Amino acid sequence: MSEDKPQPILAHLDELRKRIIRIGIALAITSTVGLIFANPLTNILEEPYRRAAPGNTFQALEAGEEFGVLMRVAFFGGVILASPVILYQIWAFISPALHKNERKWVVPLVTSFVLLFVGGVLFGYWLLPRALEVLLNIFPDVRNDLRIGPYYSFVLRLLLAFGVVFQFPVFLYATAAVGAVTSRQLASGRRWAVLVITIAAAAITPTGDPITLAAMAVPLYLLYEATIWVIKLTLRR
């Protein structure tokens, strides 16, 4: 698409279609890789359960339950592997609407997106055993032989939620880059930031206990503070 002249709606839709196709191809390839490595992936994802409930086992109550888990694990691995391509295609679609001085941020922003997404997933994985220990020990006399399908739904949603939430520093930085906010405004809004972060952490963390809530909220607030300093040092705003 032309970078200087406005484009008709059909041209935008055609460009969107191309980007979606490329994302689909990337996901198909990386999900196949995830399927090949499904066994080590499932071992990694089941380790928090083994640590939280030693001696307990999974059970499948439906004929297609295990196959469904296999497909979800493969797709999850595919999303992680394809995240650089997905984020770049999204950026490439919106970049023609930006000025030249704004397009120079494509590599730093996409890199930050990927690193923060992976970092959020890893942090969620680190927090997962703690959450399971709380959830699976509310009634000590209950044996926790979980259904494999709901367990994987819970774990994958949690990890993806952490990955998405950890993206917010990039959006703050992008907002400052286009002049919508300054580091001073973000610093003066710390009280609101603490409130929003606490609410977000409470919504994402599955247990609701203060320790898990703090383990989620504190890193998010530190990312908020780090973003203020990065904006101040690199954008001078």
C-alpha positions as CSV (number, residue, x, y, z in Angstrom):
1,M,0.0,0.0,0.0
2,S,1.1,3.6,-0.6
3,E,2.5,5.3,2.5
4,D,1.6,8.8,1.4
5,K,-1.9,8.8,-0.1
6,P,-5.1,7.7,1.6
7,Q,-6.3,4.3,0.5
8,P,-9.9,3.3,-0.3
9,I,-11.6,0.9,2.2
10,L,-11.3,-2.1,-0.3
11,A,-7.5,-1.6,-0.3
12,H,-7.4,-1.7,3.5
13,L,-9.5,-4.8,3.5
14,D,-7.3,-6.5,1.0
15,E,-4.2,-5.6,3.0
16,L,-5.9,-7.0,6.2
17,R,-6.8,-10.2,4.4
18,K,-3.1,-10.6,3.3
19,R,-1.9,-10.0,6.9
20,I,-4.4,-12.5,8.3
21,I,-3.4,-15.1,5.8
22,R,0.2,-14.7,6.7
23,I,-0.6,-15.0,10.4
24,G,-2.6,-18.2,9.6
25,I,0.3,-19.7,7.7
26,A,2.7,-18.9,10.5
27,L,0.3,-20.4,13.1
28,A,-0.2,-23.6,11.0
29,I,3.6,-24.1,10.7
30,T,4.4,-23.3,14.4
31,S,1.4,-25.3,15.6
32,T,2.7,-28.3,13.7
33,V,6.1,-27.8,15.5
34,G,4.1,-27.6,18.8
35,L,2.4,-30.9,17.9
36,I,5.7,-32.6,17.2
37,F,7.0,-31.5,20.7
38,A,3.6,-32.0,22.4
39,N,5.0,-34.6,24.9
40,P,7.7,-32.3,26.4
41,L,5.2,-29.4,26.4
42,T,2.6,-31.5,28.3
43,N,5.2,-32.6,30.8
44,I,6.2,-28.9,31.4
45,L,2.5,-27.9,31.8
46,E,1.6,-30.7,34.1
47,E,4.6,-30.2,36.4
48,P,2.9,-27.5,38.6
49,Y,0.0,-30.0,39.2
50,R,2.4,-32.8,40.2
51,R,4.1,-30.4,42.6
52,A,0.9,-29.1,44.1
53,A,-0.8,-32.5,44.3
54,P,1.8,-35.3,44.5
55,G,0.4,-38.7,44.0
56,N,-2.8,-37.6,42.3
57,T,-3.5,-38.3,38.6
58,F,-5.4,-36.9,35.7
59,Q,-8.6,-38.5,34.3
60,A,-10.4,-38.1,31.0
61,L,-14.2,-38.7,31.1
62,E,-14.9,-38.1,27.4
63,A,-13.6,-40.0,24.3
64,G,-12.2,-36.9,22.6
65,E,-10.9,-35.1,25.7
66,E,-7.3,-36.1,25.3
67,F,-7.3,-35.3,21.6
68,G,-8.7,-31.9,22.4
69,V,-5.9,-31.3,25.0
70,L,-3.3,-32.3,22.4
71,M,-4.7,-29.8,19.9
72,R,-4.8,-27.0,22.5
73,V,-1.2,-27.7,23.6
74,A,0.0,-27.7,20.0
75,F,-1.8,-24.4,19.3
76,F,-0.5,-22.8,22.5
77,G,3.1,-23.7,21.5
78,G,2.3,-22.4,18.0
79,V,1.1,-19.0,19.4
80,I,4.3,-18.7,21.5
81,L,6.6,-19.5,18.5
82,A,4.6,-17.4,16.1
83,S,4.2,-14.3,18.3
84,P,7.0,-12.4,16.5
85,V,5.3,-12.9,13.2
86,I,1.8,-12.1,14.6
87,L,2.9,-8.9,16.2
88,Y,4.9,-7.8,13.2
89,Q,2.0,-8.4,10.8
90,I,-0.3,-6.4,13.1
91,W,2.2,-3.6,13.2
92,A,2.8,-3.8,9.4
93,F,-1.0,-3.3,8.9
94,I,-1.2,-0.2,11.0
95,S,2.2,1.4,10.2
96,P,1.0,3.0,6.9
97,A,-1.2,5.2,9.0
98,L,1.7,6.5,11.0
99,H,4.2,9.2,10.3
100,K,7.8,8.3,9.3
101,N,9.2,9.3,12.7
102,E,6.7,7.0,14.3
103,R,7.6,4.0,12.1
104,K,11.1,3.9,13.3
105,W,9.8,2.3,16.5
106,V,8.7,-0.9,14.7
107,V,11.7,-3.1,15.7
108,P,11.9,-1.9,19.3
109,L,8.2,-2.2,19.8
110,V,7.8,-5.6,18.2
111,T,10.8,-6.9,20.2
112,S,9.4,-5.5,23.4
113,F,6.0,-7.1,22.7
114,V,7.6,-10.5,22.2
115,L,9.9,-10.3,25.2
116,L,7.1,-9.0,27.5
117,F,4.7,-11.7,26.2
118,V,7.1,-14.5,26.8
119,G,8.2,-13.0,30.1
120,G,4.5,-12.8,31.2
121,V,3.9,-16.5,30.3
122,L,7.1,-17.5,32.2
123,F,6.1,-15.5,35.2
124,G,2.6,-17.0,35.1
125,Y,4.2,-20.5,35.0
126,W,6.3,-19.6,38.0
127,L,3.2,-18.5,39.9
128,L,1.1,-21.5,38.9
129,P,2.2,-24.0,41.5
130,R,1.5,-21.5,44.3
131,A,-2.0,-21.0,42.9
132,L,-2.7,-24.7,42.6
133,E,-1.4,-25.4,46.1
134,V,-4.0,-22.9,47.4
135,L,-6.9,-24.1,45.2
136,L,-6.3,-27.8,45.7
137,N,-5.9,-27.7,49.5
138,I,-9.0,-25.9,50.6
139,F,-10.5,-29.2,51.7
140,P,-7.5,-31.5,52.8
141,D,-9.6,-34.7,52.7
142,V,-10.6,-34.3,49.1
143,R,-8.6,-36.2,46.5
144,N,-7.7,-34.0,43.6
145,D,-7.8,-36.3,40.5
146,L,-8.5,-33.5,38.0
147,R,-10.1,-33.9,34.6
148,I,-7.3,-33.3,32.1
149,G,-9.4,-31.1,29.8
150,P,-10.5,-28.4,32.4
151,Y,-7.0,-28.4,33.9
152,Y,-5.4,-27.5,30.5
153,S,-8.1,-24.9,29.8
154,F,-7.4,-23.3,33.2
155,V,-3.6,-23.4,32.8
156,L,-3.5,-22.1,29.2
157,R,-5.9,-19.3,29.8
158,L,-3.9,-18.2,32.9
159,L,-0.6,-18.2,31.0
160,L,-2.0,-16.4,28.0
161,A,-3.6,-13.8,30.3
162,F,-0.3,-13.2,32.0
163,G,1.4,-12.8,28.6
164,V,-1.2,-10.3,27.4
165,V,-1.2,-8.2,30.7
166,F,2.5,-7.9,30.6
167,Q,2.1,-6.0,27.3
168,F,0.8,-2.8,28.9
169,P,4.3,-1.1,29.2
170,V,4.5,-1.1,25.4
171,F,1.1,0.6,25.1
172,L,2.1,3.2,27.6
173,Y,5.3,3.9,25.8
174,A,3.5,4.0,22.4
175,T,1.0,6.5,23.9
176,A,3.9,8.7,25.1
177,A,5.7,8.4,21.8
178,V,2.7,10.0,19.9
179,G,2.5,12.7,22.5
180,A,-0.7,11.7,24.3
181,V,0.9,11.4,27.7
182,T,4.2,12.4,29.4
183,S,6.3,10.7,32.1
184,R,5.2,13.5,34.5
185,Q,1.6,12.7,33.9
186,L,2.2,9.0,34.4
187,A,4.1,9.7,37.6
188,S,1.3,11.9,38.9
189,G,-1.2,9.1,38.3
190,R,0.6,6.5,40.4
191,R,-2.4,6.2,42.8
192,W,-4.7,5.4,39.9
193,A,-2.1,3.0,38.5
194,V,-1.9,1.1,41.8
195,L,-5.7,0.8,41.8
196,V,-6.0,-0.4,38.2
197,I,-3.1,-2.8,38.6
198,T,-4.6,-4.3,41.8
199,I,-8.0,-4.7,40.1
200,A,-6.4,-6.3,37.1
201,A,-4.2,-8.6,39.3
202,A,-7.3,-9.7,41.3
203,A,-9.2,-10.5,38.1
204,I,-6.4,-12.5,36.6
205,T,-5.1,-14.5,39.6
206,P,-7.3,-17.5,40.3
207,T,-6.9,-17.8,44.0
208,G,-7.6,-14.4,45.4
209,D,-5.3,-14.8,48.3
210,P,-3.1,-11.8,49.3
211,I,0.2,-13.5,48.5
212,T,-0.7,-14.5,45.0
213,L,-2.3,-11.1,44.4
214,A,0.8,-9.3,45.5
215,A,3.0,-11.6,43.4
216,M,1.1,-10.5,40.4
217,A,0.6,-6.8,41.3
218,V,4.1,-6.0,42.4
219,P,5.8,-6.9,39.0
220,L,3.1,-5.0,37.1
221,Y,3.7,-1.9,39.2
222,L,7.5,-2.2,38.8
223,L,6.9,-2.4,35.0
224,Y,4.8,0.8,35.3
225,E,7.7,2.6,37.1
226,A,10.3,1.3,34.6
227,T,8.2,2.5,31.7
228,I,8.1,6.0,33.2
229,W,11.9,6.1,33.4
230,V,12.3,4.7,29.9
231,I,9.9,7.4,28.5
232,K,11.8,10.1,30.4
233,L,15.2,8.9,29.2
234,T,14.5,8.0,25.6
235,L,11.6,10.4,24.6
236,R,12.6,13.3,26.9
237,R,8.9,13.7,27.8
